Amino acid sequence: MLENDIKYVKDELAKRISFFNNLDNIRQEILINMAFNLGIKGLLGFKKMLKALEEKDFTKASEEMLNSKWAEQVKNRAKELAYAMKYGEYPFHIETKEDKVLDYLNKMFKEINEGW
């Protein structure tokens, strides 16, 4: 279900933002993330950010993200996404399924060792 929603939003953004498919994956993900939060129409209201993105001025796009009511509302999320917009990488490690499995196993071993 979520995958269908993501595909729908990605397709809509590709239709409505002429340069969307020319962006790298991280910046596409940021726009998709923002569209889920703001709605597509809300995201399209970020005209200065989109103009900066079109010009590949990622610093300006990042600044425009932070200079918004949205940033005041979502706080750290906006800071993380703005960082990723500026630098093309997330400021944190994205957990994979393998990471979660390892964390779970380490937790279980620790509990077993402490209990025995």
N, C-alpha and C positions, 0 to 999 in steps of 0.2 A: 503493500500500500504506500508506504513512505517513498519507496523508489519511484512509484508512478507519479506521486506528487512532485518529487524533485524533477523528474523528467518533464512534467507539464510546465513547471516554472522555468526550467532551463530553455525549453522550446519557446515559451512566450517571450522570454528576455531576448532570445536570438532574433525573434521577429520584430521586437520593438526597439532594440538597441543595435544599430547597424554594425557596430564594431565588436559586439559581444563575443563572437566566435574567434576574433583575433586576440583576445585576452588570454593570458596563461590560466591554467587550471585554478590556481589559488585565487586570483582576482575574480574569476567566474564564480567560484564557491562563495566568495564574500558577497557578491551581488545576489546570489541565490539565497544566502542566509538573510540578508537584509530584506529581500522580497518576502520571505516567509514571515518576518517580523512586521514589516510595514505594509505588506501587500504590494503588488506590482505597481499599482497607481502611485502609492506612496513613495516607492523607490524612484519612479520616474520624475518625482518632484525634486529630486536632488540634482537639479540642472547643472549647477556649477561643478559638482563632483563628476557628473557624467561627461561634461565638457573637458575637464582635466584628464579624465581617463582616456577619452578619445585622442587627446594630444599626448598620451603616455606620460603625463606629468603626475606620477604616483604620489609625490609629496603633497602637491596641491590637492589631489583627490582625498588623501588622508586628512588633511587639514579641514576640508569641506565636510567630511564625515563628522569630525569632532565639533565643528561649528554648527550644531543643529540641536533642535529640541529632542530628537531621537537619542542623541548621545547623552543628554541630560537624563533621559528616562532609563536607558539601559546601562549606563555607567561603564563598568569594566568590560562588558561585551563590546561596546563601541571602541574602547581603547585597544582591545585585542585585535579587532577587525581592522582598525585604522593602522595599527602597526603592520599587520599582514599586507594591507594595501600598499603601504609605503615601501616595505622591504621585500615583498614577494614570498614571505615565509611566516608561519605562525610563531608567536612568542612563547609557545608551550609545546610539549610533546603530545601528540594525538595518540591515545592508547589504541592499540590494535587488539584483536581477539586474543592473540598470543600473549600479549602483555597481561591481560585480565586473567588468563588461565595460569600464568606463572605467579601472579600475585596471589591468586586463590590457593595454589599448591604451597607456596611459601607460608601463607597464613596457616594452612592446615598442618604442615610440618612443625611450625612453631608451637601451635596448640598441643600437638601430640607430644613434642619434646618437653614442654613445660608441665604437662599433666602426668608424665611418667616418671 
